Amino acid sequence: MGMQALTAQDLQPAIVERFQHIISNGELAHAYLFVGPNGSGKQELAQWLTLSIFCSHRQAGQPDFTCDECQRILSGNHPDVVRATAEGRQIKVDQIRHLKAEFTKSGMEGQKKVFIIEDADKMTVSAANSLLKFIEEPGAGTYIFLLTNNKNAVLPTIQSRTQIIELQPLAKAITQELLDDQKIPEYLRSIILGLTDSAEQAAQWVADDWLAKAIDAVVQWFKELVQGDPVAFVDIQTVMKGLASEREKQLLMLDLMALIWRDGLVAKLMAAESGQLYFQQWQQIIVNGVQRYSMHQLIQASQVTLEAHQMLGQNISFQNVAEQQTLRILKLLHG
């Protein structure tokens, strides 16, 4: 199964079936927030719904994909389907103003209009607030699909005005086929599955052995922390900072640091069940490393790593965030 062949039905069959009933009953809401990691099918689901709304020959709850309406949507040339995505790190208020201008127009060719906002969590506060009243009063025949990896980063006022759809984890067989397509090494797959459902994203991470180097750095950092070795602090400057030169890689490095401490908690509870760990190849290092510590200490250390994303989002540098969490964990474990 090639990645390009995947459809919303492949990725989210239960949710597609649910929407088939909603559409056939004429109960489609005007605004939805689709929540799920990269590769989970958010874009495909929004595309399928858009096709279903416009398709002139829908059969058995499915768009036919061949009519003029479907073809123009698939080619990105339908005048009544408008998309917005982040420019750089943010969706800014000017982009939302453009959408607002489109909201005030009737459909160019009919009475229906669809707006798809990707990375909705990246809207600035001003942009999100600007969107609110249009979500509240979009007008007949107007539908808004917001997509996000991180529901908690979307303003509560936006969430409260949308129907929230939490996408389901991909079927294991589909995930494995996607990873096969991208030739992802077996020993990295369990860790990748702890980070994303997107094989395409995984392929970018493994290019030039970046992910393997990052994992080695995080495992070494973990070993030094559980041994009480302050070299863990030095590693941030000498190793991790160089690997995390871009923001996406900084976030991923923090995710890896959180993931290995999550595995530490699991290893403390069920050391013999290696299948429960994401860092499966490094099971013995993790099991041996956490045995001397209490669950309370490990929970606190894990909590420290989970707070790192928020700190990075406050424009604190990656180096400072990683150094602070390293010092805090050393203090929690060793006083």
JONORPE-V654159 format. One record per residue. N is the residue number from 0. RES is the residue in one letter. SS is DSSP state (alpha for helix, beta for strand, coil for the rest). Layout:
n=N res=RES ss=SS
n=N res=RES ss=SS
This chain:
n=0 res=M ss=coil
n=1 res=G ss=coil
n=2 res=M ss=alpha
n=3 res=Q ss=alpha
n=4 res=A ss=alpha
n=5 res=L ss=coil
n=6 res=T ss=coil
n=7 res=A ss=alpha
n=8 res=Q ss=alpha
n=9 res=D ss=alpha
n=10 res=L ss=alpha
n=11 res=Q ss=coil
n=12 res=P ss=alpha
n=13 res=A ss=alpha
n=14 res=I ss=alpha
n=15 res=V ss=alpha
n=16 res=E ss=alpha
n=17 res=R ss=alpha
n=18 res=F ss=alpha
n=19 res=Q ss=alpha
n=20 res=H ss=alpha
n=21 res=I ss=alpha
n=22 res=I ss=alpha
n=23 res=S ss=alpha
n=24 res=N ss=coil
n=25 res=G ss=coil
n=26 res=E ss=coil
n=27 res=L ss=coil
n=28 res=A ss=coil
n=29 res=H ss=coil
n=30 res=A ss=beta
n=31 res=Y ss=beta
n=32 res=L ss=beta
n=33 res=F ss=beta
n=34 res=V ss=beta
n=35 res=G ss=coil
n=36 res=P ss=coil
n=37 res=N ss=coil
n=38 res=G ss=coil
n=39 res=S ss=coil
n=40 res=G ss=coil
n=41 res=K ss=alpha
n=42 res=Q ss=alpha
n=43 res=E ss=alpha
n=44 res=L ss=alpha
n=45 res=A ss=alpha
n=46 res=Q ss=alpha
n=47 res=W ss=alpha
n=48 res=L ss=alpha
n=49 res=T ss=alpha
n=50 res=L ss=alpha
n=51 res=S ss=alpha
n=52 res=I ss=alpha
n=53 res=F ss=alpha
n=54 res=C ss=coil
n=55 res=S ss=coil
n=56 res=H ss=coil
n=57 res=R ss=coil
n=58 res=Q ss=beta
n=59 res=A ss=coil
n=60 res=G ss=coil
n=61 res=Q ss=beta
n=62 res=P ss=coil
n=63 res=D ss=coil
n=64 res=F ss=coil
n=65 res=T ss=coil
n=66 res=C ss=coil
n=67 res=D ss=alpha
n=68 res=E ss=alpha
n=69 res=C ss=alpha
n=70 res=Q ss=alpha
n=71 res=R ss=alpha
n=72 res=I ss=alpha
n=73 res=L ss=alpha
n=74 res=S ss=coil
n=75 res=G ss=coil
n=76 res=N ss=coil
n=77 res=H ss=coil
n=78 res=P ss=coil
n=79 res=D ss=coil
n=80 res=V ss=beta
n=81 res=V ss=beta
n=82 res=R ss=beta
n=83 res=A ss=beta
n=84 res=T ss=coil
n=85 res=A ss=coil
n=86 res=E ss=beta
n=87 res=G ss=coil
n=88 res=R ss=coil
n=89 res=Q ss=beta
n=90 res=I ss=beta
n=91 res=K ss=coil
n=92 res=V ss=alpha
n=93 res=D ss=alpha
n=94 res=Q ss=alpha
n=95 res=I ss=alpha
n=96 res=R ss=alpha
n=97 res=H ss=alpha
n=98 res=L ss=alpha
n=99 res=K ss=alpha
n=100 res=A ss=alpha
n=101 res=E ss=alpha
n=102 res=F ss=alpha
n=103 res=T ss=coil
n=104 res=K ss=coil
n=105 res=S ss=coil
n=106 res=G ss=coil
n=107 res=M ss=coil
n=108 res=E ss=coil
n=109 res=G ss=coil
n=110 res=Q ss=coil
n=111 res=K ss=coil
n=112 res=K ss=beta
n=113 res=V ss=beta
n=114 res=F ss=beta
n=115 res=I ss=beta
n=116 res=I ss=beta
n=117 res=E ss=coil
n=118 res=D ss=coil
n=119 res=A ss=alpha
n=120 res=D ss=alpha
n=121 res=K ss=alpha
n=122 res=M ss=beta
n=123 res=T ss=coil
n=124 res=V ss=alpha
n=125 res=S ss=alpha
n=126 res=A ss=alpha
n=127 res=A ss=alpha
n=128 res=N ss=alpha
n=129 res=S ss=alpha
n=130 res=L ss=alpha
n=131 res=L ss=alpha
n=132 res=K ss=alpha
n=133 res=F ss=alpha
n=134 res=I ss=alpha
n=135 res=E ss=alpha
n=136 res=E ss=coil
n=137 res=P ss=coil
n=138 res=G ss=coil
n=139 res=A ss=coil
n=140 res=G ss=coil
n=141 res=T ss=beta
n=142 res=Y ss=beta
n=143 res=I ss=beta
n=144 res=F ss=beta
n=145 res=L ss=beta
n=146 res=L ss=beta
n=147 res=T ss=beta
n=148 res=N ss=coil
n=149 res=N ss=coil
n=150 res=K ss=alpha
n=151 res=N ss=alpha
n=152 res=A ss=alpha
n=153 res=V ss=coil
n=154 res=L ss=coil
n=155 res=P ss=alpha
n=156 res=T ss=alpha
n=157 res=I ss=alpha
n=158 res=Q ss=alpha
n=159 res=S ss=coil
n=160 res=R ss=coil
n=161 res=T ss=coil
n=162 res=Q ss=beta
n=163 res=I ss=beta
n=164 res=I ss=beta
n=165 res=E ss=beta
n=166 res=L ss=coil
n=167 res=Q ss=coil
n=168 res=P ss=coil
n=169 res=L ss=coil
n=170 res=A ss=coil
n=171 res=K ss=alpha
n=172 res=A ss=alpha
n=173 res=I ss=alpha
n=174 res=T ss=alpha
n=175 res=Q ss=alpha
n=176 res=E ss=alpha
n=177 res=L ss=alpha
n=178 res=L ss=alpha
n=179 res=D ss=alpha
n=180 res=D ss=alpha
n=181 res=Q ss=coil
n=182 res=K ss=coil
n=183 res=I ss=coil
n=184 res=P ss=coil
n=185 res=E ss=alpha
n=186 res=Y ss=alpha
n=187 res=L ss=alpha
n=188 res=R ss=alpha
n=189 res=S ss=alpha
n=190 res=I ss=alpha
n=191 res=I ss=alpha
n=192 res=L ss=alpha
n=193 res=G ss=coil
n=194 res=L ss=coil
n=195 res=T ss=coil
n=196 res=D ss=coil
n=197 res=S ss=coil
n=198 res=A ss=alpha
n=199 res=E ss=alpha
n=200 res=Q ss=alpha
n=201 res=A ss=alpha
n=202 res=A ss=alpha
n=203 res=Q ss=alpha
n=204 res=W ss=alpha
n=205 res=V ss=alpha
n=206 res=A ss=alpha
n=207 res=D ss=alpha
n=208 res=D ss=alpha
n=209 res=W ss=alpha
n=210 res=L ss=alpha
n=211 res=A ss=alpha
n=212 res=K ss=alpha
n=213 res=A ss=alpha
n=214 res=I ss=alpha
n=215 res=D ss=alpha
n=216 res=A ss=alpha
n=217 res=V ss=alpha
n=218 res=V ss=alpha
n=219 res=Q ss=alpha
n=220 res=W ss=alpha
n=221 res=F ss=alpha
n=222 res=K ss=alpha
n=223 res=E ss=alpha
n=224 res=L ss=alpha
n=225 res=V ss=alpha
n=226 res=Q ss=coil
n=227 res=G ss=coil
n=228 res=D ss=coil
n=229 res=P ss=coil
n=230 res=V ss=alpha
n=231 res=A ss=alpha
n=232 res=F ss=alpha
n=233 res=V ss=alpha
n=234 res=D ss=alpha
n=235 res=I ss=alpha
n=236 res=Q ss=alpha
n=237 res=T ss=alpha
n=238 res=V ss=alpha
n=239 res=M ss=alpha
n=240 res=K ss=alpha
n=241 res=G ss=alpha
n=242 res=L ss=alpha
n=243 res=A ss=coil
n=244 res=S ss=coil
n=245 res=E ss=coil
n=246 res=R ss=alpha
n=247 res=E ss=alpha
n=248 res=K ss=alpha
n=249 res=Q ss=alpha
n=250 res=L ss=alpha
n=251 res=L ss=alpha
n=252 res=M ss=alpha
n=253 res=L ss=alpha
n=254 res=D ss=alpha
n=255 res=L ss=alpha
n=256 res=M ss=alpha
n=257 res=A ss=alpha
n=258 res=L ss=alpha
n=259 res=I ss=alpha
n=260 res=W ss=alpha
n=261 res=R ss=alpha
n=262 res=D ss=alpha
n=263 res=G ss=alpha
n=264 res=L ss=alpha
n=265 res=V ss=alpha
n=266 res=A ss=alpha
n=267 res=K ss=alpha
n=268 res=L ss=alpha
n=269 res=M ss=coil
n=270 res=A ss=coil
n=271 res=A ss=coil
n=272 res=E ss=coil
n=273 res=S ss=alpha
n=274 res=G ss=alpha
n=275 res=Q ss=alpha
n=276 res=L ss=coil
n=277 res=Y ss=coil
n=278 res=F ss=coil
n=279 res=Q ss=alpha
n=280 res=Q ss=alpha
n=281 res=W ss=alpha
n=282 res=Q ss=alpha
n=283 res=Q ss=alpha
n=284 res=I ss=alpha
n=285 res=I ss=alpha
n=286 res=V ss=alpha
n=287 res=N ss=alpha
n=288 res=G ss=alpha
n=289 res=V ss=alpha
n=290 res=Q ss=coil
n=291 res=R ss=coil
n=292 res=Y ss=coil
n=293 res=S ss=coil
n=294 res=M ss=alpha
n=295 res=H ss=alpha
n=296 res=Q ss=alpha
n=297 res=L ss=alpha
n=298 res=I ss=alpha
n=299 res=Q ss=alpha
n=300 res=A ss=alpha
n=301 res=S ss=alpha
n=302 res=Q ss=alpha
n=303 res=V ss=alpha
n=304 res=T ss=alpha
n=305 res=L ss=alpha
n=306 res=E ss=coil
n=307 res=A ss=alpha
n=308 res=H ss=alpha
n=309 res=Q ss=alpha
n=310 res=M ss=alpha
n=311 res=L ss=alpha
n=312 res=G ss=alpha
n=313 res=Q ss=coil
n=314 res=N ss=coil
n=315 res=I ss=coil
n=316 res=S ss=coil
n=317 res=F ss=alpha
n=318 res=Q ss=alpha
n=319 res=N ss=alpha
n=320 res=V ss=alpha
n=321 res=A ss=alpha
n=322 res=E ss=alpha
n=323 res=Q ss=alpha
n=324 res=Q ss=alpha
n=325 res=T ss=alpha
n=326 res=L ss=alpha
n=327 res=R ss=alpha
n=328 res=I ss=alpha
n=329 res=L ss=alpha
n=330 res=K ss=alpha
n=331 res=L ss=alpha
n=332 res=L ss=alpha
n=333 res=H ss=alpha
n=334 res=G ss=coil
